[in-house]
């Protein structure tokens, strides 16, 4: 593993830790409004895109990394390192939340793990999470297209905006996870693994579909991994 990859993977670990902490602490806190729950992870992502985006790309999501791999915008070794870092960052964040809020308090909210509303079926939840990830990933592809020359601030606003809207729209139905590690860390620490297949697989499928759509919609022949 090159020194460059180690640095980028480390940033992915730290970034994922911040994202999962931001997304779950506002839930476990129990006193934050629904708008606050939507804004917290979005603002965290926006800040990281502006600050460390030029270095690591700020994936923070295995579905995003998998999509970049399929789009040939990422090498396989980089993909493995990024996903490992994202998983570890998620687990560490979930552990930190449990320590900060105490086991009893965190346990009331299952450590902030995303779950389906009682009225939502597994199939409907799977479709929703797939579509949400699809929208997120295709937004990332469009915003980060080097031919568009968007500034980091514009990219950050675009992606953060999508995150806020999706959580506001579907947070009450599926938790609006659209990220396998958003579910994984809190699930492992809390011991609640209900609908694991939904939260682990649907984002991967959504990311892959976004790659297909981007190839179809764009006249750009694609980019070689950097």
Secondary structure, DSSP 8 states (H G I E B T S, - for coil): --HHHHHHHHHHHHHHHHHHHHHHHHHHHS-S-HHHHHHHHHHHHHHHHHHTHHHH----SHHHHHHHHHTTSS-HHHHHHHHHHHHHHHHHHHHHHHHHHHHHHHHHTGGG-----TT--HHHHHHHHHHHHHHHHHHHHHHT-TTT---HHHHHHHHHHHHHHHHHHHTTTT----SHHHHHHHHHHHT--TTHHHHHHHHHHHHHHHHHHHHHH---------
